[in-house]
Amino acid sequence: MKKQSLLFIVLLVCANYLFAQKKFKVNGVIFQTYTYCGGAEPMPEVLVELARPRPIIGKTIYIKKGNSNSGKSKVIAKLVTDSVGGFSINLPKGNYCIVDENKTKPLTIPKDNQVMKHDVKCLTEQFQKCDFSLNVLNKEVADIQIIYHEYCSWAKPCIHYSGPLPPGVSR
């Protein structure tokens, strides 16, 4: 009876190990939207077009283990989007944090100047957030959509801008 119990435990441990190592396909597309940054007042169609998500070809993203972009989380994969903005990877069950290249380097706070003040707390919080949080369970994760937004230099989050604005832009 002891041999059967021991064999059962060994099989259970092996099955557990194999299941933990199983990988699941994860795929998606990276998109970009834009803000109108001034100049002549645009036609409404232009604003709609800027807000329409467009695939980013050749965008590099990084996958980190965990739920945040902390200094402790290491990059486990680097991916570059294909000709339609797509990416694909096989990952074991777990929580992952997807970030772009800027969030793989140490956070640097730009210097303030007469018209631009940087909110250090806000910048730190934004840096620690994942661009996309991914939870891989026991199945494929398909059709993820990650949208990056390109802000005007004077309208980025965590920045207080007090300088003149381009023509056609109001506060």
N, C-alpha and C positions, 0 to 999 in steps of 0.2 A: 504494500500500500504506500510506503514511503517513496518508492521509486516513481509511482504514478503521480503522487503529489509534487515531487520535485520536477518531474517532466512537465507537468501542467504549469508550474510556476515558470520554468525556463521558456516554454512556448508562449506564455502570456507576456513575459518580458520582451521576447523577440518580436512578437506581434506588435506590442506597444512601440518598440523602437522603430520598426518598419513603418508603422502608421504615422509616427511623428516625423519621419523623414519624407513622407509623401509630399510631392509638390503639386500645386494647382496653377493652371494657366490664368494669368491676369493680363487683360489687354484694354486699351483705351486710345483716346485721341486727345492731344493737347491743342487748345485753341487760344486765340488772342483777340481782345477787343481794344478799342481805342477811345480816348476822349478828344473832343474838338478843342484845339488849343488856341484858337483865335485867328484873326485876319478878317477878311470880308465875311459878312453873315452868310452862313452856308444854307443851301436849300435843305428842306426837311429830309429829302432822300439821302443827302450826304450824312446827316446825323444818324439815320437808320443804318446806313452802310457801316459807319464807324462802330456802331454798337453790335453789329452782326458778328458772332464768333467765326473766326477763320482759322483753319488748321495751320499750325506752325511746323514747317519742314525744317529738320535739322536741329530742333530744340533739345538740349541736353538736360535731363532730369536725373535726380539721384534718389535712391531709396535707402532709408535708414530704418533700423529696427526700433519699434516703440511708437508712442503716441505724441511725441513732441520733438522739436529740433533742439535738443539740449546739447551741451558740449560733450556729454557722455555718449551720445548716440553716434555710432560710426556708420559710414556709408557701406552698404552691403552690395549695392549694384549701381551702375551708371548706364543709362539708356539714352539713345539718340533717336528722335522721332524719324519716321520714314517719309517717303514722298507724299503721303497724305496726312501727315501729322500723327501717325499711329505709333504705338509701342506695344510690346508684348514681352512677358517674362514669366517664368515658372517660380513660384514661391511656396515655401512650406506654410502651414497654418500659423497665423500670428497677426500682430498689429504692426503696421508699417507707416512711415511718414515719408511722403514724397515732397521734395523740395527742388528748387532750381539751383544753379551753380552758386549764386550769391550767398545762399544759406549754408554752404559747405565750408566756407572760410570764416574766420573770426569776424564778429560784428565790429564794424568801424563806424563811428558816429561822425558825420561831416561837421566841419566847423561852422558855427553861426556867423552871419554877417549882418549888415544893416537891414536887409529886407527879408532874410530867411532865418527863422529860429527852429531848431530841431528839438522835438520832445523825446528825450532820452528814454524815459519809461515806456512810452508808446512804441518807439523803435525797437526796444529790447523785447517787448511783448510780441510785436509783429514778427521779429526774427525767430522767436521760439515756436511760433505756430507752424504747423505743417501747411504746405500749399494744398495738400490733399491727404486726408487720413484714410488709410486702407485697412480693412479688417478681412483677412483671408480665413474663411471657415473651412469646411470640408467639401468645398466645391469650387468650380471655376468662377472667377470674377470677370464679367465681360462688359464691354462698352462703357468703361469709365470715361467721363468727360471732365477734363481739368481746364479751366479758363483763367488765363492770365490777362490782366488789364494794364494797358499802358497809359499812365497818367501824364498830364502836362508837368513839366519840371516844377512849376509853381503851385501845383495842386495835388502833390503826392500826400498820402496819409502820413501823419505824424510831423508834418511841416507846417509852420505858421508863416505865410508869406504876406508881406505888407507893401511890396513894391508895386510899380505900375503894371497893369495888365495889357495884353495885346488888344488891338482894336477888335470890337465885336464881342468881347468877353465882359461879363459883369460879375460882381461879387455875390 
